Amino acid sequence: MPAYLLPADKLTHLALGLCIALVLLPFAWQLAALGCLVVAIGREVYGWHKRGRTMTRADAIEHGKDIVSTLAGGGAVLAAAFIGV
């Protein structure tokens, strides 16, 4: 899928996952994976809590997409490291 078909918000989450994994990967791949997971979920919980309103089904789906986008960015870095790129 070309990048211009992805919303800017999802590209931002993808870039965030990439950056986190790149920063933490030199220490340990487990730390990079855990860091991406914590930031992906933490960012969405923080955003939901900050708004202070009841989450609708559409909100939950959007938050899930954001989490997946962040994890995909980190996963791309980890996958590249595992295959030796």
Contacts in CASP RR format, 6 or more apart in sequence:
PFRMAT RR
TARGET T0000
AUTHOR 0000-0000-0000
METHOD contacts of the structure
MODEL  1
MPAYLLPADKLTHLALGLCIALVLLPFAWQLAALGCLVVAIGREVYGWHK
RGRTMTRADAIEHGKDIVSTLAGGGAVLAAAFIGV
3 11 0 8 1.000
6 14 0 8 1.000
9 66 0 8 1.000
10 65 0 8 1.000
10 66 0 8 1.000
10 69 0 8 1.000
11 69 0 8 1.000
13 40 0 8 1.000
13 66 0 8 1.000
13 69 0 8 1.000
13 70 0 8 1.000
14 69 0 8 1.000
14 70 0 8 1.000
14 72 0 8 1.000
14 73 0 8 1.000
15 73 0 8 1.000
16 39 0 8 1.000
16 43 0 8 1.000
16 70 0 8 1.000
16 73 0 8 1.000
17 36 0 8 1.000
17 39 0 8 1.000
17 40 0 8 1.000
17 70 0 8 1.000
17 71 0 8 1.000
17 72 0 8 1.000
17 73 0 8 1.000
17 74 0 8 1.000
17 75 0 8 1.000
17 77 0 8 1.000
18 73 0 8 1.000
18 74 0 8 1.000
18 76 0 8 1.000
18 77 0 8 1.000
20 32 0 8 1.000
20 35 0 8 1.000
20 36 0 8 1.000
20 39 0 8 1.000
20 74 0 8 1.000
21 32 0 8 1.000
21 33 0 8 1.000
21 36 0 8 1.000
21 73 0 8 1.000
21 74 0 8 1.000
21 75 0 8 1.000
21 76 0 8 1.000
21 77 0 8 1.000
21 78 0 8 1.000
22 77 0 8 1.000
24 31 0 8 1.000
24 32 0 8 1.000
24 35 0 8 1.000
25 32 0 8 1.000
25 77 0 8 1.000
25 78 0 8 1.000
25 81 0 8 1.000
29 78 0 8 1.000
29 81 0 8 1.000
29 82 0 8 1.000
32 74 0 8 1.000
32 77 0 8 1.000
32 78 0 8 1.000
33 74 0 8 1.000
33 75 0 8 1.000
33 78 0 8 1.000
36 70 0 8 1.000
36 71 0 8 1.000
36 73 0 8 1.000
36 74 0 8 1.000
36 75 0 8 1.000
37 71 0 8 1.000
39 70 0 8 1.000
40 66 0 8 1.000
40 67 0 8 1.000
40 70 0 8 1.000
40 71 0 8 1.000
41 67 0 8 1.000
43 66 0 8 1.000
43 70 0 8 1.000
44 63 0 8 1.000
44 64 0 8 1.000
44 66 0 8 1.000
44 67 0 8 1.000
48 55 0 8 1.000
48 59 0 8 1.000
48 63 0 8 1.000
55 63 0 8 1.000
END
